């Protein structure tokens, strides 16, 4: 049985992101059609004024399940954010279920478990969901393996590992990091004609060879264009923000004129899976993240409570700006405010 028994739909949120699926009550009117390459158009508007969390007890009593983003919430780069272990310990003692959902595709779920352990955090494998997992789950749900085609990867080992687990053949990624196309007169890049999908995830070794291969596969072979996420910046170190996967996806959008199928947040693929697998009640789930356009939109669009933490990329000034239309239920300086 596929990981997801529900149908998959795609959508574009104007000025925000492309995503899949079921839209919560706080989203604008959308035209939903089934199919992996269908897109919708809407301006998402979330009315209201952000509320800074005061006494956390009433909030904690209203939530049974916490879904945490990782970068900017649990850690920044390879450094834990202050008091995170104490917060997780308290929530578990209160009987709360905890999951970690990250748009970072550089690691598989197994790889993320190792990172948690390296930071001194005990986390079960089934509590971890990454966009690399979501990409594999989407390909499995759409029966890509039955096509006999390959996936071309712009990305890192996390995507490779997850595709290996479901038996989907793939090329590219690290194997193409040192390659350069022949651009002398008459030169061309020969692309594998068996490529049926291009998955674009964060790639610290992205190069022109990979971009050209993806362009040819999509434009000439009709390969499906799949993005793990559209994050503009990411946390590679705790010293500054770094260009995120939005830069890689943007390069492919620019040379193909195509919008990708998005599988990471704010797509509902992972929450649909979690709800079905664990029997969760969305009304009792809170999404906690540091990004408005992915984490908070994911919560708001999928019928969850949402809490923004200012420990990552979003400032209080940006949150409270009249231009911001994505409003969390609550916001905190960091999840230490839950203590």
N, C-alpha and C positions, 0 to 999 in steps of 0.2 A: 504494500500500500504506500502511496506517495506520502511524503512528510506533511503535505497540506491537502486536505480533502476538499477545501473550499475553492471556488473559482478564483482566478487572478484577474484583476482589472488594473488598468494603468491610468494615471492622471497627471496633468501638469498644473501646478499651482502658480499662477502668474506672479512673477517677482519673488517667488519662494523656491520651489523645487518641483521635480517630477516625482510621482509616487504611485503606489498601487492601492486600489481597493476601496474598502468601506470607509465612509466619511462620517465623522461624529456630528452631533447637533450644532457644534460651534463653527462648523465650516460654512462657507457660502454655498449657493446652489451650484450643483455640479451635474454634468451629463455623463453618466456612467455607462460604459459598454464593456462587454467581456473581450478578452484577447490581449496578449502580451504587448502588442504594438499600438494599442489604442490610447489616445490621450485626451484629457479633458482640460477645460480652461475655466478658471475662477479666480476672483480676488478673495482671498481668505480674510475675513474680518472677525475679530474677537473683541467685543465691546467690554468695557470695564476698566477699573483702575487697579494696578498691581497692589497686592497687600503684603506687607512685610510680616513674616511670621513672628509673633510675640511668644506667649506661653505655648510650647509645642504640644501640651498634653491632649487638648481637644483634637488637634490635627492628627496626632499619632493614633488616637482612639478611632478615627474615621478611616484608617488605612489598614488593610490586612497584608498587602503585597507592595513592596517597594521595588521599582525597576530603576537601577542606577546606570547612567552613563559612566564611563570610566575616565577618559582623558578630561581633566579639568574639574572632576568631581571626586574621584577616588585618588587619582595621582596626576602629576604634571611631569611629563617625560618619564624618568625613572625614580621620581621622588614622591612619596606618599604625602597627601595633603594632611595638615595637622588634625589630629584627633579622629581620623577615620576609623582606626581599629576599635576605639571606644564606642563610636556610633554603631558600627555593625554589631558589636557585642551586645549593646543595649537592645537593638531591634530584635536580635535573635532571642534574647532572654524574654522579650515581650511576646514571643511567638509569631513574629512577623516573618513572612516568606520574603526572600531577597533574590533578585536576579540582576544580572549585569548585561546590558545591551549596548554594544559599542559599534560605531560606524567604521572604526579602524579595521581595515582588511589585511593588515600586514601579518597577522598571526591567525592561526586556526584556534578553535576552542581549546585544543590541547596546549597550544602555545601560550594562550592567555592564562591557563591554569598555572603553568610554570611561572609566568610573570607575577601572578598573585602570590604564589608560594615564595618567590624571591623577595617579595615585599613584606613577608611575614603574615599574609592573610590566608586563612583556610577557607577555600571555596570549592564547592562540588562542581564537577564538570557540567552537570545538567543545569546549573545556575548561570552559565555563561552563554551568551549569544553574540556573534559577531557578524559583520556584513559579509565576510568571506563565507560563513555558514549560510547566510541568506541567499547568496548567489548560487551556491550549490543546491540549496533547497528549491529555488526557483527552477533551475535547470532540470532537477529531478521531477518536479511537479508538472512541468511542461513536456516531459518525456523526451528531452533532448538526446539522451543516449540512444534512443530508438532510431534516430536519423542517421547514425553511423558517422556523424561529423565530429570535428574537433573544435575545441575552444581556444582562441588566441587570447593570451593574458597579457595585459599591461598591469603589472602588480607584483606582489611578492609572494613569499612561500605560503602565507596563510591561505590564499586562494588555491594554490597548487595542492596543498594538503587536503583541503575540503573536497576538491574535485576527485582526488585519488580515492577518498572514502566512498564515493558513489560510483566509481568506475567510469568517469567521463574523461576521455583522452584530451590532452591539452598540450600546447606548445607556447613558446614565447617566455615571458617573465624573465627570470635570471639568466636563462640560456641566451637571450638576445641583448643582454646589457652591454656587451663589448662590441656589438656589431655596428657596422656603418654601411649604408647603401652606396652603390657605385653611381656617382652623379657626374661622371665624365660624359662627353658627347656620346649618345647612343646607349648610355647606361640605363639600367632599369632594375627594379627589385622584383624578383619572382616570388609570388605569394602562393602558399599551399592552398590548392583549390578545394581541399576538404574542410576548410574553416567554415563553420556554420554559425559561430557566435564569437563576439569580442567582449570580454569582460574587462572593464577598466576599474582598477583599484589603485590605492596609493602606491606609488613606485618611486623610491629614492634614486633609481637608476634609469628613469625614463629617458629616452633618446629619440633622435629623428628616425632611426630604423624602426622602432616600435610604432611610432606615430604613422609612418608611411605604410607599414604592414596593416595596421588597423584600418587606415583609410581605404586601402585597396580591397580588403576583405569586406568592408561594409558597402563601399560604392560599386565595386565590380562583381563581387560574389553574392551580395545581398545578405551578408551575415547580420544577425541580430546584434544590436548595440546595447550592452548591459552595463550599468554603473553601480558600483557598490555604495557610493554616497556622493554627495555634492558639496561636502564641507569646504568652505573657502580657505580656512586655515586649520592647522593642527598643532598638537603639542608634541614636539620632538625633544625639547629640553624645557627646563623650568625658567630659562632666561628670556625667551621671546617666543612669539608665535611664528609658525612656518607655513609656507604655501601648502594648501591641502589638496585633496583629491579633486576638488573643483577645478584646479588648474589642469590636471591631466584630462579630465572629462571635457573641459572647455576646448582643449586642443583638438580632440576628436570631433566635437560638435562643430568646431570652426571649419574643419576640412571636409566634413560630410554633409553638413546642413541638417543633420538628424538630431532628434531628441532621444536620449537613452531611456531604456526601461530601468527604473530605479528600484533597488531591492533593500537598501538600508533605510534608516529613519529619514523622513517620516512615513515611509511605506508601512502599511499594516501587516506585511507578511509575517514578521516575527511575533507580533502580539496575537495574530490569529493562531499561529502555531502554539504559542504558550497557553492561550485560552483553551484550546482543544486538548492539548496534552495534559495540562495540570488542573483543568476544571476551574479556572479562575473567574471571579466576578469583577468585571471591568469597573463597576462603581466603587469597588474597594481597592483599586490599584492606583498608586501614584507614580508617575514618571518624574524622575529627578535628573536634571541635566543642566549644562551650562550654555546651551545654544537655544536661541529662540526659534530659528528656522528649521531645526531638526528635532531636538529633544522636546521642546514645549509644543511645537506643532504636532509632533507624533502623539503626545498625550492628548492635546485638545481635539485633534481630528479623529481619535480612536476611542473617545468616550472615557478617558482616564482622568484622574486628578493630575495636576501638574505643579511642579515646584522648581523654580529656577534658582541655581546657586551662582553667586557672583565670584566664585573661586576660579573660574575659567575665562572664557573669551568675552563674555557679555558684561558690560559695565552697568552700574545703576543708572547712569545718565542715558545710555542707549535704551534700557528697559523703559524708563519713564518718559522718553521722548514722544511727542505727539505723533511722530511719523511711525512709531512702532504699533502694529496692529495685532501682534501675537502676544496675548496676555496670559501669564500663568495664574493659577489659583493663588499661589503664594510665592514669595522669594526669600532667600536667606543669604547671609554672607558666605557661609559654607555649611555643609551638613553637620558641622559641630553644633549648630544652633538647635539641632534635635535633642541635644543632651539636656 
